[in-house]
């Protein structure tokens, strides 16, 4: 199925919203309505793109709002941007989430021993095309890293767009360094150091930072898909909005489109993106750890 986006507000400010619609023009939740697997037999997932490669604005699926639009993350009332940690400019791959997955914050992950981070699983897409915010890509799974972020399991799936010119050469994690030498090491380094300029310690990893293979990544995706299913067909979870338009029988299923119309009507008009502060382009040099 193909998807389109509709943007509202001012990009790079807190009122920006990007909603996703299906081929019929119906608003869908990128958390609850888009299937995790586009083709499970060939280990191809749907990826909801949140952050285009080389950009700095920390965009993410909003878990709290109805239909979970993509918004800019914020801290202390200000939009968040990742720092440029030399030699990495912004995000070094297309970054996003796998829908219909959830890392349960009340359950210790069986692989890492740490509880989940209350988010859909993150995915980095390493192909050559730069994505757009809200784009839904079909991505071939290659492997996964288990970042431990402030004591929480934060899976980072690695994959490649099925339409990428190099997609046929990449079928498992061991192929990545053959085709893209240095990509795995750079990915590990990026996740390890990207919070250091904000005054936080380096992130750590389970499995000594090893990128596990496609088979392992598939297990992780399926486990977190089951956690999502249990959550959305049950009582939900705390502040997570489960409003959806396709999951009949699930919590907050909205069949008639009235809720979607209400939500879009309340969204601010689309305006030109805000100017980025010069500090977004600052380089930060991290000492060897």
N, C-alpha and C positions, 0 to 999 in steps of 0.2 A: 504494500500500500504506500502511496506517496503522501507526503505531508507538506503543508505550507505554514508560513508564520505571519503573524500580524503584530506589529510593534506599536507601543504606546509610550508616551512620556519622552523624557530626554535622556539619551544614552550617557553614561558616566555620571548619572545622578541617582538618587534613591527612588525617584518616581518612575524609572524605566521599567517596562514590562514587555515581555515577548511571549505571546500566546501561540500555541500550535493548533492547527486545524487539520482534519483528515481530508481525503480527496473529495468528500461531499460538502466540505465547508463547515463541518461540525467541530466545535471546540473540543479538544481532547487534552487530558492531562499527560505530560511527558513522564510522570511518575507512575500513573495507574492505568492508562489506556493503551499505550503503545506496547506491544509484546516484547519481552526480553529477547526471545529468539526469532530471528527472521528466517533461519533455516537451521534447525538444531542438528539435522543429519550431517550437515557440512560445517558445523560449529561457527555459524555466522549469526551475530547478534545485531539488533538495532542499537545504534549509538545516538543519543541526543547530544548534539554539540552545544557546549556552553561557552567555551573559550577558543577562538581561532588561534592557530599557531602564530608566534611572535608578538601577540598582544599581551597586555598587562592587566586589564580590568578583570577582576575576579567575579565572573558571572556564574550563577548557579541556579538550579531548579529550586524554587521557593516552596518549601515543604508546608508552610503554614497557611498559604492563601489558596482559595478555591481554584481548581484546575492547574495549580502549581506552575504559574508562569516563570520564565527565566528572568531573574532580576540581578542587580549588582549586590554582592555581599557588602556588609557594612560593619563598622566597629565604632562605637562611641559617636554614632550619628553621622559618620563620614564614609563615603564609598571606599572600598578596599581595592588596592592594586598590588600585584606581586612585584617584588623588586627585581631588578636586573642583576643577577649574580654572575659576574664575569666568568666565562665568556658567553653565558646564556642570556639571550634577549627575550624577556617575558617568558611565556610558556613555549617550550621547545617542540611541541607537537600539538595537534588538535586535541582538546581536552573536553571530556563530557561525562555522561552518566549512562548506565544501562538501565532502562526502565523496568518496572515490575521486579526490582530487586531491593533488598533492604537489609542493612546490617544491624541486627537487634542489639540495642544498648543494654539489655538486661540479661543477655545470654553470652557466656564465654565461648568464643570461637573454638571449635574442636582442633583447629590446626595451630593456632597461635596462643591459646590460653587467655587471650584478652577479649573483653566484651566489644561489641560492634560500636560504630560511631553514629548510628541513627540516621544514616544517609543511604541513598542508592549506591551501588558500587561505581567507583570511578573507572574510566577507561581512557587510555591515551592511544591516539591513532597516528601512526608514524609515517603515513604516506605523504606524497608530495603536494597534494591539493590542500589549499587553505580553506577551512570550512567557514560557514557563517553562523552567527548565533541562532540557535533553534533548529538548524538543519538536522535532519534525521538521516544518518548514513548506515549502510549495511557494512559491517566490519567483520573480517575473518579473525577469530581469536588465535593468538600465538602463545600467550603465557600470562603470568601474573606475578607481581611482587606484593609482599605483605608489609606495608609500612605500619609502624606503631606510632600513632600520633597522640601524645599526651596520655598514654596508657590505653588507647583504644585501637582496635583493629581497623585499618583503613586500606582495603584492598585496592590495588592499582593494576587493572587488566591492561595488557598490551595487545594491540591488534593493528590491522591494516585494511583500509577501504578496499572492498572487493573490486572496484573499478580502477584501482591504482595500477600503473604499468608494471610494477614489481610484485603484484599480489600473487601471481602464479609461482613465483620463486620462494615465497615465504609460506611455510606450512606448519612450522612449530618454532619454539623459542630458539632452538639451535641454529635456525636459518638466519636470524636477524643480523648477527655480526658478520655473517658471510656476505650479505647483501648491503647492509648499512653498518660498516665497521665503527665501533665506538658507541653505537646507539644505546645499548644496554647499560654501559658504564655511565654515560651521560645522564640517562634517565634516573639511575640510582643516585648519582651526585646531586641532580636537581632537587629531587625529593628530600635528600638529606639536608641540604643547605638553604633552601629557599626562605625559611623563616628566620634565619640568623640575623639579617639586617634589621628585623623588627625587634631584636633583643631576646629572641627565644633560642633555646639550645637546638643542636642538630637533631633531626629526627632519626629514629632507629628503625630497624627492620627485624622481622622474624627470618629464620633460615639464613642468618648471616648476610642478608641482602641479596641472596640468590633469587634469580627470576625462575620461577617454576614453569613447567611445560604446559602445553595446551590441554592435556588430559586433566591436570590438576586445576587449571583455570576453569574448565568446564564443570568440575565438581563444585568449585566455589560459587560459580554463577547459579547453578541449580540449587545449592543449599540456601543462598540468599534469596532466590526466587520463592522458595518455600516459606521462608520467613516473611517475605512481603505478603504472600497469599494468606498466611495465617493472620497477619495483622489486618489486612484490608477486608477480609471476609468475617472478621471478628468485631471487636469493639474499637479498632483503630489503636492509636498510640498518642497519648498526651496531646501536644499541639499540632500533630500532623493532620493536614486536611486530606481527607479521602474522597473528596468530591470527584466524581468521574462520570463519563457518559457512555461507557461500554460494558462495565462489569455488573451485569444484572445480578442482583442478589447480594452484592457487596455493600459495605457501608457507604452511605451518601451517594448512591446511584441516582443520577439525574437523567431521566429519559426524554423529557419534553423540550429541552433546550432553554427553558425559561431562566434557569440559574446562570447559564452561560451568557445570555443576553443581558442579564442584570450586571454581571461582572464586567463585561466589555463596555457597557454604557457608563459605568463608574470610572473607567480608566481614563487617565489624562490624555489629551490630544498629543499626537506625535509631533515632536519638535526637532530641530537640528541638534546634533550631538553637542554636548558641552565641551568647551576647550579643556584640554588636559593640562594639568599643572606641570611645569617644567621638571619637577622632581620625579615624575614617572620615568623619565629618560636617564636618570642618574645610574651610573655603574657602581656596584658594590663589589669589593674584592675580598674574598673569604680566604683566610689563612688555612693552610693544610691542617686537616683534622686527624 
